[in-house]
Amino acid sequence: MLVYIYDIKTALRNYNRVKRVFYYNLNRRGLNKYYWKTKSVLVVPDNMGHVVDSFFKEYSKFLIVYKIKCREIKELK
């Protein structure tokens, strides 16, 4: 499974526009079903990696994105 952690990095005057367009396109492509715990983290199966990579590359000018490959996620108690 792949974990994507992202944050919008843009000037304050452009922030709302970039955020609106980004989430609109994320939802339109059906990637919103991979949210995990918060809107800034996506957990996707390995076979969806290339789709999500290409989506984030479109917004690389406006986002900081980290990609993590893992086998499992455990909640610490």
Secondary structure, 3 states (H helix, E strand, C coil): CEEEEEEECCCHHHHHHHHHHHHHHHHHCCHHHHECCCCCEEEECHHHHHHHHHHHHHCCCCEEEEEEECCCCCCCC
